[in-house]
């Protein structure tokens, strides 16, 4: 999973390696727009990235 602040280039994304069906993003800015993509991988290699997913944090900066 990679995520970045809306408007920033995707190449500057934070990358999170997750081995579960859900992930918790931390240290997000409050009331900020983010974009993200998810890509599955296994021993053969990476799959395709998902379409861009947009979200906005709450005023306290938690949950996206």
NORUR-V703046 format. One record per residue. N is the residue number from 0. RES is the residue in one small letter. SS is DSSP state (~ for helix, > for strand, _ for the rest). Layout:
n->[N	N]
res->[RES	RES]
ss->[SS	SS]
//
This chain:
n->[0	1	2	3	4	5	6	7	8	9	10	11	12	13	14	15	16	17	18	19	20	21	22	23	24	25	26	27	28	29	30	31	32	33	34	35	36	37	38	39	40	41	42	43	44	45	46	47	48	49	50	51	52	53	54	55	56	57	58	59	60	61	62	63]
res->[x	x	x	x	x	x	x	x	x	x	x	x	x	x	x	x	x	x	x	x	x	x	x	x	x	x	x	x	x	x	x	x	x	x	x	x	x	x	x	x	x	x	x	x	x	x	x	x	x	x	x	x	x	x	x	x	x	x	x	x	x	x	x	x]
ss->[_	>	>	>	>	_	_	_	_	~	~	~	_	>	>	_	_	_	_	_	_	_	_	_	_	_	_	_	_	_	_	_	>	>	>	>	>	_	>	>	>	>	_	_	>	>	>	>	>	_	_	_	>	>	>	>	_	_	_	_	_	_	_	_]
//
